Amino acid sequence: MTALVAVFEHAHSQIVKLSDARRETIEKASGSHIISELYARAGLAASQGSYELPLLASEVGLLEAAVVNLESYEGYEVVLCSGYELLATLSSRRTKNRPVRRVYGILTFVYGELGPMNSSTTPSVPGSEGPKNS
C-alpha cells in the first residue's frame, strides 16, 4: 500500500511540476484520484485479518501509466523501481485471481463460505436474528 501510494503521489507531483495539463487530467494520469479508495479498501482488508489489497484491472493500468509518466517526467529512481516491483508482483499474482465483492460500498476479496467476518456483507447485531422456528 505504501509503495503504491508513493508511486501515485510522486507521479502526481512530477506531472504537476513539469506539465501544464488540467487538474483532472493530471489526477487521472498519475492515478492519485484513487488513493482515498485504496486506503478504505486497505482498512477494510486489515479489519478482516487480511493484508491483501484488491485492485481492479483498470487500477493496475493506472499504476502502469503512473510508472510510464514517472519515466517521462523525471521521477525519482527509488520510486520508479518500487513501481516496477509492484508491477512485477501484480503480474505474478494474475494466476491467483480471486473474486471481489462490495462490503459497505468497498471492494474486498471473497474469502469463501466461512472467511473473515463470516463473509457477511451486512452487520450482525446480537439479538436481531429474528424469530426462531421451534
C-alpha positions as a printed NumPy array, in Angstrom:
array([[  0.   ,   0.   ,   0.   ],
       [  2.786,   2.391,   0.935],
       [  4.675,   1.806,  -2.309],
       [  1.506,   2.095,  -4.383],
       [  0.553,   5.424,  -2.818],
       [  4.142,   6.664,  -3.138],
       [  4.128,   5.92 ,  -6.879],
       [  0.782,   7.66 ,  -7.413],
       [  1.692,  10.708,  -5.298],
       [  5.139,  11.112,  -6.832],
       [  3.743,  10.76 , -10.355],
       [  1.197,  13.445,  -9.471],
       [  3.813,  15.854,  -8.129],
       [  6.146,  15.338, -11.106],
       [  3.385,  15.846, -13.658],
       [  2.203,  18.995, -11.835],
       [  5.761,  20.315, -11.798],
       [  6.579,  19.585, -15.438],
       [  3.231,  19.762, -17.244],
       [  0.597,  22.386, -17.865],
       [ -2.24 ,  19.85 , -18.118],
       [ -5.571,  20.381, -16.346],
       [ -6.001,  19.142, -12.765],
       [ -8.403,  16.336, -13.736],
       [ -6.044,  15.127, -16.447],
       [ -3.111,  15.108, -14.019],
       [ -5.078,  13.187, -11.382],
       [ -6.078,  10.523, -13.907],
       [ -2.621,  10.317, -15.499],
       [ -0.967,   9.898, -12.103],
       [ -3.556,   7.583, -10.535],
       [ -3.756,   9.867,  -7.5  ],
       [ -7.546,  10.104,  -7.742],
       [ -7.959,   6.552,  -6.339],
       [ -5.735,   6.926,  -3.257],
       [ -8.623,   7.525,  -0.843],
       [-10.411,   4.429,  -2.197],
       [ -7.248,   2.383,  -1.703],
       [ -6.974,   3.468,   1.937],
       [-10.609,   2.494,   2.511],
       [-10.018,  -0.948,   0.989],
       [ -6.812,  -1.429,   2.971],
       [ -8.608,  -0.556,   6.21 ],
       [-11.412,  -2.983,   5.472],
       [ -8.993,  -5.751,   4.491],
       [ -6.995,  -5.231,   7.694],
       [-10.177,  -5.311,   9.786],
       [-10.923,  -8.703,   8.226],
       [ -7.454, -10.021,   9.038],
       [ -6.083,  -9.719,   5.516],
       [ -3.178,  -7.674,   4.299],
       [ -4.013,  -8.025,   0.62 ],
       [ -5.342,  -5.033,  -1.262],
       [ -7.758,  -5.812,  -4.088],
       [ -7.048,  -3.883,  -7.28 ],
       [ -9.218,  -3.746, -10.345],
       [ -7.609,  -4.321, -13.735],
       [ -8.197,  -0.653, -14.564],
       [ -6.324,   0.341, -11.394],
       [ -3.357,  -1.819, -12.379],
       [ -3.494,   0.105, -15.662],
       [ -3.304,   3.338, -13.657],
       [ -0.184,   2.031, -11.914],
       [  1.349,   1.185, -15.294],
       [  0.531,   4.689, -16.543],
       [  1.973,   6.283, -13.394],
       [  5.237,   4.363, -13.856],
       [  5.447,   5.406, -17.518],
       [  4.74 ,   9.005, -16.507],
       [  7.478,   8.84 , -13.864],
       [  9.884,   7.762, -16.591],
       [  8.771,  10.666, -18.775],
       [  8.632,  13.276, -16.01 ],
       [ 11.987,  12.555, -14.362],
       [ 10.687,  10.675, -11.331],
       [ 12.938,   9.58 ,  -8.5  ],
       [ 14.648,   6.319,  -9.329],
       [ 13.72 ,   4.731,  -5.98 ],
       [ 10.004,   5.373,  -6.551],
       [ 10.272,   4.23 , -10.156],
       [ 11.915,   0.965,  -9.03 ],
       [  9.125,   0.488,  -6.458],
       [  6.612,   0.914,  -9.259],
       [  8.348,  -1.717, -11.369],
       [  8.472,  -4.1  ,  -8.384],
       [  4.737,  -3.617,  -7.81 ],
       [  4.017,  -4.31 , -11.466],
       [  6.142,  -7.466, -11.347],
       [  4.335,  -8.637,  -8.197],
       [  0.938,  -7.951,  -9.717],
       [  1.934,  -9.756, -12.891],
       [  2.905, -12.861, -10.922],
       [ -0.373, -12.731,  -8.969],
       [ -2.533, -12.747, -12.093],
       [ -2.669, -16.523, -11.859],
       [ -4.072, -16.273,  -8.327],
       [ -7.178, -14.209,  -9.103],
       [ -9.946, -14.201,  -6.523],
       [-13.392, -12.714,  -6.866],
       [-14.213,  -9.432,  -5.162],
       [-17.426,  -8.114,  -3.672],
       [-18.657,  -4.908,  -2.096],
       [-18.85 ,  -4.616,   1.688],
       [-20.366,  -1.311,   2.79 ],
       [-19.566,   0.021,  -0.683],
       [-15.894,  -1.014,  -0.559],
       [-14.408,  -3.693,  -2.816],
       [-12.94 ,  -6.615,  -0.89 ],
       [-11.777, -10.143,  -1.662],
       [-14.219, -13.018,  -1.26 ],
       [-12.772, -15.335,   1.373],
       [-15.06 , -18.293,   0.86 ],
       [-18.011, -19.545,   2.852],
       [-16.523, -19.143,   6.317],
       [-13.977, -16.397,   5.743],
       [-13.354, -13.324,   7.885],
       [-16.441, -11.745,   9.4  ],
       [-18.35 , -14.866,   8.276],
       [-18.242, -13.371,   4.756],
       [-21.357, -11.389,   5.64 ],
       [-21.992,  -8.195,   3.761],
       [-24.388,  -6.915,   6.404],
       [-23.635,  -6.161,  10.024],
       [-24.783,  -8.645,  12.61 ],
       [-26.439,  -7.165,  15.679],
       [-26.838,  -9.526,  18.654],
       [-30.476, -10.354,  19.255],
       [-31.545,  -9.3  ,  15.759],
       [-31.683, -12.795,  14.312],
       [-35.488, -12.677,  14.244],
       [-37.932, -15.276,  15.471],
       [-36.643, -18.803,  15.904],
       [-38.57 , -21.71 ,  14.475],
       [-39.383, -24.345,  17.057]])
